[in-house]
Amino acid sequence: MAVLIAYFMSINLFLILILNLFFIVIGASANPSSNTYAGPGPFSEMETRTLATYITNMADKIDLYLSFHSSGQILLLPFGNTTEPLANYYDAMKIGRRALGALAFKHGTQYTIGNIAEAIYFAAGTSVDWVKERLKVPLTYCYELRDRGVYGHLLPPDQILPTGEETMESIIEMVFQAKRYGYMKASNATALKISALLYLAVIVKLFI
């Protein structure tokens, strides 16, 4: 498999912020009553421990890592703790922009793209940062899905399938562009598309 797609359901803990990279330095809280509570320590929860183990064991096979969250309609690049650009920033931006073009073509939904710290806010310990920095995966992105603040995390049912459809188109284009720029293992391209489709099917099913 050449891609890993992760989806986090945040229940009680802000799971995207409890990975062991600049843990709780910025953008998270040590207060259990906060909606950005990061837990007592890195990998404190079964979900993040399991995900970290799984990813680490297959790190040399991952060319592209995608995480999904909501909301905001933004495609985010590492890093969340600094505005300094990635070494492959321009490639990542070009690939991301083409992917968002495919997304917009499906239903007209407009996304923006940028570094986490610049596009939304400073947030240390995100999974895309950890996978990029610790496991050296060349391309990592986080999709902040629909919408832009009207419904927030409670997206209406009639927007769920369109969100999945446009995101699938975006991922397929991203894979194509990543391969074009030399980031993908050619032999895994077909498996990648199938894997992406299956993961998105699971995500959509969670909300139907």
C-alpha positions as CSV (number, residue, x, y, z in Angstrom):
1,M,0.0,0.0,0.0
2,A,1.3,3.4,-0.9
3,V,-1.1,5.6,1.0
4,L,-2.5,5.7,4.5
5,I,-5.7,7.6,5.1
6,A,-6.6,8.3,8.7
7,Y,-9.9,9.5,10.1
8,F,-10.2,10.6,13.7
9,M,-13.5,10.8,15.7
10,S,-12.7,13.1,18.6
11,I,-14.5,11.9,21.7
12,N,-13.5,13.6,25.0
13,L,-10.0,14.0,23.7
14,F,-8.7,16.1,20.9
15,L,-7.1,13.0,19.3
16,I,-5.3,14.8,16.5
17,L,-3.2,16.6,19.1
18,I,-1.9,13.8,21.2
19,L,0.9,12.4,19.1
20,N,4.5,12.6,20.3
21,L,5.8,15.6,18.4
22,F,5.9,19.0,20.2
23,F,3.2,17.6,22.5
24,I,1.0,20.3,23.9
25,V,3.6,23.0,23.1
26,I,1.0,25.1,21.4
27,G,-2.6,24.8,20.2
28,A,-3.8,22.3,22.8
29,S,-4.8,22.3,26.4
30,A,-3.8,20.4,29.6
31,N,-7.2,21.1,31.0
32,P,-9.5,18.1,30.9
33,S,-12.5,20.4,30.6
34,S,-11.2,22.0,27.4
35,N,-12.4,20.9,23.9
36,T,-8.7,20.8,22.9
37,Y,-7.6,18.6,25.9
38,A,-4.6,16.7,24.7
39,G,-4.7,14.0,27.3
40,P,-2.1,13.2,30.1
41,G,0.7,12.5,27.6
42,P,1.7,11.5,24.1
43,F,0.0,8.3,22.8
44,S,-2.1,8.2,26.0
45,E,-5.1,6.8,24.2
46,M,-5.6,3.4,22.6
47,E,-6.6,5.1,19.3
48,T,-3.4,7.0,18.9
49,R,-1.2,4.2,20.2
50,T,-2.7,1.7,17.7
51,L,-2.5,4.1,14.8
52,A,1.1,5.0,15.6
53,T,2.1,1.3,15.8
54,Y,0.4,0.5,12.6
55,I,1.9,3.5,10.7
56,T,5.4,2.9,12.1
57,N,5.3,-0.8,11.0
58,M,4.6,0.2,7.4
59,A,6.3,3.5,7.2
60,D,8.7,2.5,4.4
61,K,5.6,1.6,2.2
62,I,3.8,4.9,2.7
63,D,4.3,7.6,0.1
64,L,1.2,9.7,0.9
65,Y,-0.6,10.2,4.2
66,L,-4.0,11.8,4.5
67,S,-5.9,12.8,7.6
68,F,-9.5,14.0,7.6
69,H,-11.1,16.4,10.0
70,S,-13.8,19.1,10.0
71,S,-14.5,21.8,9.4
72,G,-13.3,24.7,7.3
73,Q,-12.8,23.5,3.7
74,I,-9.0,23.7,3.9
75,L,-6.3,21.4,2.7
76,L,-3.5,21.6,5.3
77,L,0.2,21.0,5.0
78,P,2.7,20.5,7.9
79,F,3.8,22.0,10.2
80,G,1.5,23.2,12.9
81,N,4.1,24.6,15.2
82,T,5.9,26.8,12.7
83,T,5.3,28.9,9.6
84,E,8.6,27.7,8.1
85,P,8.0,26.0,4.7
86,L,8.6,22.3,4.1
87,A,11.6,21.3,2.1
88,N,9.2,20.1,-0.7
89,Y,6.7,22.9,0.0
90,Y,6.3,24.0,-3.6
91,D,5.7,20.4,-4.8
92,A,3.2,19.8,-2.0
93,M,1.4,23.0,-2.8
94,K,1.2,22.3,-6.6
95,I,-0.1,18.8,-5.9
96,G,-2.6,20.0,-3.4
97,R,-3.9,22.8,-5.7
98,R,-4.5,20.3,-8.5
99,A,-6.3,18.0,-6.0
100,L,-8.5,20.9,-4.9
101,G,-9.2,21.7,-8.5
102,A,-10.6,18.2,-9.0
103,L,-12.6,18.6,-5.8
104,A,-14.2,21.9,-6.9
105,F,-15.0,20.5,-10.3
106,K,-17.3,17.8,-8.8
107,H,-19.8,20.0,-6.9
108,G,-18.3,23.5,-7.0
109,T,-17.0,23.4,-3.4
110,Q,-14.1,25.8,-2.9
111,Y,-11.2,24.9,-0.6
112,T,-8.1,26.9,0.4
113,I,-4.6,25.4,1.0
114,G,-1.8,26.2,3.3
115,N,0.5,25.4,6.2
116,I,-1.4,24.5,9.4
117,A,0.0,27.4,11.4
118,E,-0.7,30.0,8.7
119,A,-4.0,28.6,7.4
120,I,-5.8,28.1,10.7
121,Y,-3.8,28.4,13.9
122,F,-0.7,27.0,15.6
123,A,-1.3,23.4,16.6
124,A,1.5,21.1,17.7
125,G,1.3,17.3,17.7
126,T,-0.9,16.7,14.7
127,S,-0.7,13.4,12.9
128,V,0.4,14.9,9.6
129,D,3.3,16.6,11.4
130,W,4.3,13.4,13.2
131,V,4.2,11.2,10.1
132,K,6.1,13.8,8.1
133,E,8.8,14.5,10.7
134,R,9.3,11.2,12.5
135,L,8.5,8.7,9.7
136,K,9.8,10.9,6.8
137,V,6.7,10.3,4.6
138,P,7.2,12.7,1.7
139,L,3.6,13.9,1.3
140,T,1.2,14.4,4.2
141,Y,-2.0,16.4,4.2
142,C,-5.1,17.0,6.4
143,Y,-8.4,17.7,4.8
144,E,-10.6,20.0,6.8
145,L,-13.9,19.0,5.2
146,R,-17.1,21.0,4.8
147,D,-18.3,23.4,5.8
148,R,-17.0,26.9,6.6
149,G,-18.8,27.6,9.8
150,V,-22.5,27.4,9.2
151,Y,-22.9,23.9,10.5
152,G,-19.4,23.1,11.8
153,H,-19.0,19.5,12.9
154,L,-22.8,18.8,12.5
155,L,-22.9,18.6,8.7
156,P,-26.5,18.1,7.4
157,P,-27.2,14.6,6.0
158,D,-27.7,15.9,2.5
159,Q,-24.1,17.1,2.4
160,I,-22.5,13.9,3.5
161,L,-22.5,12.0,0.2
162,P,-21.4,15.0,-1.9
163,T,-18.6,15.6,0.5
164,G,-17.4,12.0,0.0
165,E,-17.8,12.2,-3.7
166,E,-15.8,15.4,-4.1
167,T,-13.1,14.2,-1.7
168,M,-12.7,11.0,-3.6
169,E,-12.1,12.9,-6.8
170,S,-9.6,15.1,-5.0
171,I,-7.7,12.1,-3.7
172,I,-7.5,10.4,-7.1
173,E,-6.1,13.6,-8.6
174,M,-3.7,14.0,-5.8
175,V,-2.4,10.5,-6.4
176,F,-2.0,11.2,-10.1
177,Q,-0.1,14.4,-9.4
178,A,2.0,12.8,-6.7
179,K,3.0,10.1,-9.2
180,R,3.7,12.7,-11.8
181,Y,6.0,14.5,-9.5
182,G,7.9,11.3,-8.6
183,Y,6.5,10.7,-5.1
184,M,4.5,7.5,-5.7
185,K,5.6,3.9,-6.3
186,A,4.1,3.2,-9.8
187,S,3.3,-0.5,-8.9
188,N,1.0,0.6,-6.1
189,A,-1.1,3.2,-8.0
190,T,-4.1,0.9,-8.6
191,A,-4.0,-0.5,-5.0
192,L,-3.9,3.1,-3.8
193,K,-7.1,4.1,-5.5
194,I,-8.9,1.0,-4.3
195,S,-7.7,1.6,-0.7
196,A,-8.7,5.2,-0.8
197,L,-12.2,4.3,-2.0
198,L,-12.6,1.7,0.8
199,Y,-11.5,4.1,3.5
200,L,-13.9,6.8,2.3
201,A,-16.7,4.3,2.1
202,V,-16.2,3.5,5.7
203,I,-16.1,7.2,6.6
204,V,-19.4,7.9,4.8
205,K,-21.0,4.8,6.4
206,L,-20.3,6.1,9.8
207,F,-22.6,9.0,9.2
208,I,-25.5,7.3,7.4
